[in-house]
């Protein structure tokens, strides 16, 4: 009986020694370690197992804390990027309520963070484009998880709409879209540049259109006709823009053997040549060169001056020259024969003792 009481007391003392550790562990404090006694007894295996389990828990906690730290550092970096970029970045839920907007968005709209938190996206979109935004929201609600790129207008702090290009990406958790991340960049300058390029192109084409000679522009990579002047369109009796040059201009099924694309692409300078177009029945003095088209690509620019009348005049002049040369040969031959005849008459007169009737000294 005495031994039982002693054993019970021993067990109670060992449990009391473990009690503070277990209480700390229950409170989430795993810093203290349980010392394994040198003398083995019934509790040794329990203490060793508990110590190993706590070591595993400590390792798991350390890994979790490191993961949290990495996430926090990454979040800080991304937040720094989001807050310093010139693009507008915002996060809204499927009801269109803003949950986050970066500094660029606040500066654009003139709101502070408290005002922006929970505001409906409708309030910052140009009224004329809200129906389009609502249609996109309906697609999202129906399960569309693709990234969308589109253009819209955001109302600035002065109430004027500003054009933006938007990339809209859903945030999906558990297979369902929870919110939408929006990155929007101001494209005002780009649109102004595009408008200026269009105006420049229109002025350039208008100038070419009223040029009295034949002008056309072709993409040398695929032979597509990009522009023809009114003069050439009138000669062809059709608008060839969009077709391939060798078919539209020459009636061929393949690029022309005499195509100068390779020459002008290599030399990078104007190339002058002449050509008789059998389809039109006309002769042309041509200048080809590579220029930059308003959209930035390199194109073949050709100016062709109709020299048909000049060629015809040259041919008539050549024929006249040939006729004159033939007449000259005939006339000269006749004159030479007459001189020879006069010489013979003079010789005969001298034999008869008479004076020579003809003066042939000019032919000596």
ABEGO torsion letter per residue (X at the ends): XAAAAAAAAAAAAAAAAAAAAAAAAAAGBAABBBBBBABBBAAAAAAAAAAAAAAAAAAAAAAAAAAAAAAAAAAAAAAAAAAABABBBBBBBAAGBBABBBAAAAAAAGBBAAAABGBBAAAABBAAAAAAAAAAAAAAAAGBABBBBBBBBBBBAAGBBBBBBBBBBBBBBGGBBABBBBBBBBAAAAAAAAAAAAAAAAAAAAAAAABABBBBBBBAAAGBBABBBAAAAAAAGBBABGBBAAAAAAGBABBBAABAAAAAAAAGBBBBBBBBBAAAGBBBBBBBBBBBBAAGBBBBBBBBBBAAAAAAAAAAAAAAAAAAAAAAAAAAAAAAAAAAAAAAAAAAAAAAGBBBABBAAAAX
